[in-house]
Amino acid sequence: MPLRRARREDSAAIAALHRLELPGALFTRLGDAFMVAFYRYLIDSPIAFAFVAEGEGRLLGFAACVVRWRGFYRGFMRRHLWLAARVALASLRGGRWRRLLEVSRYVTAGDLPDAELLSLAVDRRARGMGVGRDLTRRVLEEFRARGAGRVRVTSAEANAPATRVYLDAGFQKQARLEMHPGEVANVFVISLNNKEAALRQER
Ligand SMILES: CC(C)(COP(=O)(O)OP(=O)(O)OC[C@H]1O[C@@H](n2cnc3c(N)ncnc32)[C@H](O)[C@@H]1OP(=O)(O)O)[C@@H](O)C(=O)NCCC(=O)NCCS
């Protein structure tokens, strides 16, 4: 599957795919204007990047990543103060603040890497064809090229396809966050200096 680096003008299509394929995610509830602004900022940022898969002139999938989480969010908040305030409000209302706080506590304690695979989604009609795997492999190459030693990704424990893709790429489960009873998220981490992980990705 041919992949390319996301461009600014992909932001709306990425936001639309995110809304469709990640309907339960916090960002989705913040609305399209937020997501388009967020992805545009991410694509423009020197400490973030995204890749897309295309077919028949439409977006089939994307993966969005941040190399330095803290600097990235600080910059985003400075640039889009009102949008950042909406995130905070929606997190509080949705009770997601606990999970966000827990994740940021891990990150600030140095247990989790600053580099993160933020979102990955593939159009329903293109699933099971290796697009998710290819995007994951490509973003890990990019992280390595940018000198990231370790990378994290968070996904719902019930999300079997995502768990499969991440474990096969070499990620290992590092933390389990119970947000609400029955709603569990796993945080996976990959060490890019690990030769075994690198070999697995080359397969
Ligand atoms: C996760 C996701 C990106 C995977 O994309 P994809 O292009 O279908 O992935 P691939 O085709 O590369 O591989 C999927 C793997 O999951 C497996 N899989 C698919 N459905 C599965 C299921 N219900 N249970 C277990 N494994 C499953 C596939 O068999 C495949 O593994 P295999 O190659 O060993 O057979 C896609 O399912 C998606 O967009 N989901 C919604 C958004 C999401 O959850 N994103 C991740 C959280 S950020």
The ligand as an SDF file (V2000), in Angstrom:
LIG
                    3D

 48 50  0  0  0  0  0  0  0  0999 V2000
   -6.9660   -0.9200   14.1360 C   0  0  0  0  0  0  0  0  0  0  0  0
   -7.0500   -0.6720   12.6520 C   0  0  0  0  0  0  0  0  0  0  0  0
   -6.3290    0.6340   12.3200 C   0  0  0  0  0  0  0  0  0  0  0  0
   -6.3790   -1.8180   11.9100 C   0  0  0  0  0  0  0  0  0  0  0  0
   -6.3560   -1.4780   10.5190 O   0  0  0  0  0  0  0  0  0  0  0  0
   -6.3120   -2.6120    9.3620 P   0  0  0  0  0  0  0  0  0  0  0  0
   -5.8370   -1.9530    8.1310 O   0  0  0  0  0  0  0  0  0  0  0  0
   -7.5910   -3.3240    9.2870 O   0  0  0  0  0  0  0  0  0  0  0  0
   -5.1720   -3.5380    9.9600 O   0  0  0  0  0  0  0  0  0  0  0  0
   -4.3590   -4.6680    9.1850 P   0  0  0  0  0  0  0  0  0  0  0  0
   -5.1310   -5.1690    8.0140 O   0  0  0  0  0  0  0  0  0  0  0  0
   -3.0120   -4.1160    8.9110 O   0  0  0  0  0  0  0  0  0  0  0  0
   -4.2160   -5.7800   10.3250 O   0  0  0  0  0  0  0  0  0  0  0  0
   -5.2580   -6.0080   11.1870 C   0  0  0  0  0  0  0  0  0  0  0  0
   -4.9230   -7.2300   12.0070 C   0  0  0  0  0  0  0  0  0  0  0  0
   -5.9100   -7.3270   12.9980 O   0  0  0  0  0  0  0  0  0  0  0  0
   -6.5520   -8.5740   12.8260 C   0  0  0  0  0  0  0  0  0  0  0  0
   -7.9500   -8.4040   13.1700 N   0  0  0  0  0  0  0  0  0  0  0  0
   -8.9240   -7.8180   12.4630 C   0  0  0  0  0  0  0  0  0  0  0  0
  -10.0750   -7.8970   13.1330 N   0  0  0  0  0  0  0  0  0  0  0  0
   -9.7830   -8.5580   14.2780 C   0  0  0  0  0  0  0  0  0  0  0  0
  -10.5410   -8.9720   15.3990 C   0  0  0  0  0  0  0  0  0  0  0  0
  -11.8520   -8.6830   15.4880 N   0  0  0  0  0  0  0  0  0  0  0  0
   -9.9220   -9.6330   16.3860 N   0  0  0  0  0  0  0  0  0  0  0  0
   -8.5990   -9.9010   16.3350 C   0  0  0  0  0  0  0  0  0  0  0  0
   -7.8350   -9.5280   15.3140 N   0  0  0  0  0  0  0  0  0  0  0  0
   -8.4190   -8.8730   14.3000 C   0  0  0  0  0  0  0  0  0  0  0  0
   -6.3980   -8.9290   11.3830 C   0  0  0  0  0  0  0  0  0  0  0  0
   -6.6030  -10.3050   11.2180 O   0  0  0  0  0  0  0  0  0  0  0  0
   -4.9780   -8.4880   11.1580 C   0  0  0  0  0  0  0  0  0  0  0  0
   -4.0650   -9.4290   11.6590 O   0  0  0  0  0  0  0  0  0  0  0  0
   -3.4220  -10.5810   10.6960 P   0  0  0  0  0  0  0  0  0  0  0  0
   -2.7690   -9.8570    9.5740 O   0  0  0  0  0  0  0  0  0  0  0  0
   -2.4580  -11.2580   11.5910 O   0  0  0  0  0  0  0  0  0  0  0  0
   -4.5610  -11.4220   10.2360 O   0  0  0  0  0  0  0  0  0  0  0  0
   -8.5270   -0.5950   12.1530 C   0  0  0  0  0  0  0  0  0  0  0  0
   -9.2080   -1.7350   12.6260 O   0  0  0  0  0  0  0  0  0  0  0  0
   -9.2750    0.6650   12.5910 C   0  0  0  0  0  0  0  0  0  0  0  0
   -9.2110    1.6980   11.9320 O   0  0  0  0  0  0  0  0  0  0  0  0
  -10.0050    0.5750   13.6840 N   0  0  0  0  0  0  0  0  0  0  0  0
  -10.7810    1.7260   14.2000 C   0  0  0  0  0  0  0  0  0  0  0  0
   -9.8800    2.7900   14.7420 C   0  0  0  0  0  0  0  0  0  0  0  0
   -9.0020    2.2540   15.8520 C   0  0  0  0  0  0  0  0  0  0  0  0
   -9.4500    1.4750   16.6720 O   0  0  0  0  0  0  0  0  0  0  0  0
   -7.7310    2.7000   15.8720 N   0  0  0  0  0  0  0  0  0  0  0  0
   -6.7630    2.2520   16.8760 C   0  0  0  0  0  0  0  0  0  0  0  0
   -6.8580    2.9830   18.1520 C   0  0  0  0  0  0  0  0  0  0  0  0
   -5.9830    4.5400   18.0990 S   0  0  0  0  0  0  0  0  0  0  0  0
  1  2  1  0
  2  3  1  0
  2  4  1  0
  2 36  1  0
  4  5  1  0
  5  6  1  0
  6  7  2  0
  6  8  1  0
  6  9  1  0
  9 10  1  0
 10 11  2  0
 10 12  1  0
 10 13  1  0
 13 14  1  0
 14 15  1  0
 15 16  1  0
 15 30  1  0
 16 17  1  0
 17 18  1  0
 17 28  1  0
 18 19  1  0
 18 27  1  0
 19 20  2  0
 20 21  1  0
 21 22  1  0
 21 27  2  0
 22 23  1  0
 22 24  2  0
 24 25  1  0
 25 26  2  0
 26 27  1  0
 28 29  1  0
 28 30  1  0
 30 31  1  0
 31 32  1  0
 32 33  2  0
 32 34  1  0
 32 35  1  0
 36 37  1  0
 36 38  1  0
 38 39  2  0
 38 40  1  0
 40 41  1  0
 41 42  1  0
 42 43  1  0
 43 44  2  0
 43 45  1  0
 45 46  1  0
 46 47  1  0
 47 48  1  0
M  END
$$$$
